[in-house]
Amino acid sequence: MQLDLGPRIAALRATLGDVVAVVDVDGLRSRIAELEQRASAPDLWDDPEAAQKVTSELSHAQSQLARVTGVESRLDDLEVLIELVNAETDEAQAQEQVGEVESELTAIEATIGELEVQTLLNGEYDPRPAVVTIRAGAGGVDAADFAEMLLRMYLRWAEQHKYPATVMDTSYAEEAGIKSATFEIDAPYAFGNLSVEAGTHRLVRMSPFNSAGKRQTSFAAVEVIPLLEESGEIEVPENDIRVDVFRSSGPGGQSVNTTDSAVRITHLPTGIVVSMQNEKSQIQNRAAAMRVLQSRLLIQRREEEAAKKKELAGNITASWGDQIRSYVLAPYQMVKDLRTEYEVNNPSSVFDGDLDGFLSAGIRWRKRDPDA
C-alpha cells in the first residue's frame, strides 16, 4: 500500500511556516525568559495585581510556544508513520494504520487552522481582555431566558479554554432568565476572539413559557468591548458622572450582601450606565466600573472618528444589519451565522460553549471585509 499525503502535509508546513513567522518564535522565547525571571523575583507577590498579570502572560506565552513547536513535532512524527504504513506488508495492519494517519492529519489540520486564525488578530485592541454585556431584547420571558442561555454559553466557552471569567453584574428578570449581565474574560486576545460576537442574536423555539406550545422568536443583544489599562487617554470629570450605591441582589431580589457595596455609574453626557456588584467593597466596585466606563468611552470615540472618516470619504454603504446569528430549535435544529454562512446542526453543543468554529469563521470574514 502506498499512502500519498505529501501535498496535504506540504500545504500544512507552508501554513505553519507563515504562522511561525507571524508569531516570531524566537521573540516569544525571549519574552518567556524575561517573564520567568520576573516571576521568580522574591517580591513578586508584594503587588498581587501585577503578579497576576506576569503569571498570566507567562502562562499564555508558554502555551502558545508549546502549541507551535508541538504541531511541528507532530508533523514530523506523522511523516514517519506514513513511511511505516507504506513499508507495511500486512494489508490488515496497514489499513488500521491508515485510519490512525487520517485521524492525526485531520487533528493537525484543525490545530494549524486555529493557529492561523490567531495570526489574524492584529487589531489595536485584539490582545486585550474582553468585557461582554448581554441584554434581553424583544420576546418577553423567552428573551430573558435566551439572554441567560447566552451567558452560560460564553462562560462555558471560557471554562473550556481555561480562561478566567468573572460575572461583574447581573440584573435578573422577574419570571425567568436575566434582563442583562456583564462579565469579564481576563485572557490575552479575549477581545480579538469575542469581538465578532457583537450584535443581535435570535432564538427560534417552542416556548417553554407558552401554554399553547407555540413557536416563539426572541432576541438578545451582545456587546463586546476591550478592557483597557488605566490611562490618561480618557479623562472622566467627576461632574460628568452620577454614582449610585445599592445592595447586591440575586434571583428574586434575595439579598446577597448586607451593605451598600454595589455601584452604578451613569455618564451624564452620553447616558452610558455601568453597574458593578461582584467585588465585596464599594471602592473596588467603583474602580472596576470606572475602568469599564473609560473603555466604553474610548471605543465610542474611536467609532465616531471612524464613522466621520467614512462620511467624509463618501463611503456610506448599507450593511446586513446587526443580527448576526440564528439559533433554531424548532421545527429543525440549526445554528447559523448570517455573515459567514457557517452553521452547525447541533445547537446543544453550541450552547455548551462549542463556539470556536463560529469565532474562526467570523475572524476570517472580518479580515476579508474589515469595513463590514
N, C-alpha and C positions, 0 to 999 in steps of 0.2 A: 504493500500500500504506500502510495506517495501522497503526502498531505502538503499541498502548496498554499501556504498562508502568507507568503512573502510580501505581496502587495499591501495587505492589511497591516502587517507589522511595520512595513516601511512607512506607511501613512501615519501610524501611531508614533513612530520615532520622530517623524518630521514635526508633528504637532507638539510632541513633548519637548523637542528642541526649542520651539517657539516659546513654550511655557517657561522653560529654564532660563531663556534669555530675558524674558519679562520679569520673572521672579527675582533674577540676579542672585543665584545660589551662593556665590562667593560673598556677596554683600550680606546675605541672610546669615551665613555662618559667622561673619564678623559681628553682626548685630547680636546674635545669640551669645557669643563670647563676652560681649560688653554687658549684656543683661545678666549673664551668670555671675559676672564679677560684682555687679551692683546687688544682686540677690544674696550674695554671700556676705555682704557687709554686716558687721555685728549690730549696727544701729539701724538696720533696715526698718524694723517694725516700730521704731520711735514715732514714725509717721505712718499709721496703718493705711490711710488712703493712698499715699504714694507707693507704699509697699505692695498694695493690691494691684496697682497699675503695672508695676515692674513684673510681678509674678505672672499676671495675666498676659502681658505682652510676650514674656519669655515662653510661656506655655503655647501660645498661638504660633510663635515663630518656630519652635521646635516641632510642633505638629505639622506645620506647612513644609518644613525641610524634610521631615520623615516621609510625608506623602510623595514628594517629588522624587527623592532618592529611592524610596521603596518601590515605586512603579517602574523605575529604571531597572532595578534588580529583578522585578517580576517579569519584565520583558526578556531579560537575559535568560532567566530560568525557563521561560516558555519556549524560546528557540531551542534550548537543549532538549526539552520534552518533545518537540516536533521532530528533531533528529532521531530520538529514540523510537518514536512511532514509525518513522519511515524505515528504520532498520529492523523493526519487529517482524518476525516470520510467522508468528502465531496470529491468524486472522482474528480470532475472537478477542485476544488480548489487545490487538491493535485497535479494534472497534471500541473497546472500553476506554482506551487512552485517548481516542479521537474525541469522545464526549468530554473528557476532562480538559482537553486542549480548548475546545469550543467554549466551555463554561468559563475557563480562566481568561480567554481572549475577550469575551463579552464583558467580564468584570473589569478588565484593564481598560477597555474602551470607555466604560462608564466613568471610571476614575479619572482618566485623562480628559474626558469631556467636562467633568466638574472642575478640574484644574484650569482648563482653558477658559471656562466662564469666569473664574476668579480673576484672570488677567484682564477681563473687560471692565472690571470695577476700578476705573481710573478717574472717576469724578472727584471734584474737590472735597465732597463730604462723604464719599463712599466708605472710607476707612473708619468712620465714627460709629459709636454705639447708636442704637435707634430707640426713639420714643414713639410708641404706637398708641393711637386713640381709636377706639371703636364706638360708633354711635348707632343706636337703633333708628331705622328710618320708617317709611310707610309700611303698614302691615300690622299695627296693633301689637297684641301679645306675641304673635308669631315673630314679629320683627325683633322684639326684646329677647325672645328665646334664641333667634338666629344670631343676634349680637353675642350672646353668651357662648353659643357654639363656635363662633369665630375666635373668641377669646381663648377658649380651650384649645382650638386648633393651633394657634400660634404658640401658645405655651408648650404644647406637646412637641411642636417642631423644635423649639429651643431646647427642650429636655433631651430630645433625640440627639441633638448636636452637642449636648453638654454645655450650652450657653447659659450663663446666669441670667435669670429673668425675675423681675420684681414688679408685682402689681402695685402701682402707686396710688390709684384712686378708682373706686367703683361706685357707681350710682345704680342701685337696684330698682327694678320695676316692681309695681305693686303685686301683680298676679304671678308672673314668672319672668325669668331672664333678667337682663340689665338694660338700663337706659343708655349707659356709657361706661367705658372703662379705659384707663390709661396704664400702660405698663412699659417698662424699660428692659431692653435686652442689651446687656453690657458685654458685648463681644466685638472684636475687630471685624469690620465690614458688615456689621449687622444692618446698618442703614443701606449700604450698597445692595445687599441682598433683598431686603424687605421693601425698599422704595418702590419696586414695581407692583406692590400690593395696594398702593394708594388708589382709592376710587370707590365706586359703588359696587357692592356685591349683592346678588339676587338669589333668593331661595324659592324654589317651587316644590311643594309637597302637599300631601293630605294632612291638613292641620289637626294636631292632637288636641287643640283647644276649641275645635268646631264640632259641636254635637252632630251636625248634619254630615260630617265627614267630607266636606267639600275641599277641592284643591285650592290652596292659598298661595299667593305670591307675596313675598315680603322682602324688605331691603335693609341693608346696613351699610354705613359709610366707614371706611378705614382711612385714617390719616397717619402718615409716617414722616417723622422729622428726625434729623440727626441731633444727637445730644452733643453740644459743643462745649469745649473747655471754657471756663470763665475767662472773659477777656474784656477789654475796654471798648471792643468794637461796637457793642450795643449798650448805650447808657440808658437806664430807665429811671428818670427822676421820680422821687417819692410822691410828688403831687400828681403824677400821671397814673398812679395805681391806687386801688382801694383794696385793703386787706381785711377779710372777714375770717374769724376763727369760729370753730364749731366742734362738736364731738364726733369722732369717727363712729360709723354705724355699719352694721352688717345687714343681711337679708331680713326684711320685715321690720326694719328700724331698730333691731335689737342693739343695744349699746355695747360696743366692744372696747370703749375707752371712757374712763370716768372723768377725764379732764378735757378742756377745750384745746386739743392739740392739733386737730385738722385745720388746714389753712386753705382759703380760696382767695386768689389774687385776680382782680379784674383790671386789665389795662384800659383805662378810660378812653384814650384817643382811638383805639381800634376795636374795643369791645371784646378782645381776647380774654378768655377766662381759663385759669389753670387751678386745679384743685389737687391737694396732696394730703393723704391721711395715712401713709404707710409707716412713717417714722414715729417714734414714741414722743418726741418733743416738738413743740410749736416752732422752735428755732430751726430744727432740722427740716421740718416740712416746708417752712418758708424758704429756706435756702434751696431746697430741691425744686420748689415751684418757680422761684425766680430764674433758676438755671433753664428750666423748660420754657419759660416765657421768653427769655433772651433768645433761645434757639428759634422759637417760632417767629419772633420779630425779625431776626436776621434773615431767615428763609423767606419771609414775606417781602422784605426789602429787596432781596435778590430776585424774587419772582417778578416784582413790579418793575425792576430795572430791565429784566429780560423782555417783559411784555412791551415796555416802552421802546426798546430797540427794535422789536419786530414791527411795531406800529410805524416807527419812523422809516423802516425799510420797506414798508408796504407788504410785509409778509404775513397777512392775516388770512388764515385758512380755516375752513370748518373741520372739526375733528369728529371722531366717532363718539364723543361724549365721555362721561366719566364712569359709565357702567362697564366694568372690566371682566366680570366673571359671573357665570350662572351655575348654580348648584341645583340640579334637578333630581328629585327623589321620587316623583310620580308624574306621569304614568310610566316613565322609564328611569334608568339610573345613569346619570352622567354629570360630570363637572367639566365645564368648557370655558377657556379663556377667550374672550371675544376679540382680543387684539392679535394674539399669536396663533389662534385656532388649535392650540394644544388642548387635548381633552383626555380624560380617563373615564372608565365606566365603573369605578368603584368609589363612590362618594364617602363610604365609611373610612377607607384608608386615608382619604384627604382630610376628613375631619379629625382623624387621629394624628395629623401632623405630617403626612406624606406630601410635602409641598415642593420638594427640590426640583421636580420636573417643571412645575409651573414657574418657579423662580428662574431657572436656567433659560427657559423659553422667553420669559419676559426680559431678562437682561440682554439676550441676543437680539430680541426685537428692538429694544431701546437703542442698542448700538447701531443697528441698521438705519433707524429713523430717530435720531436724537431729538428732533423737533416735535415728535408725536406726543 
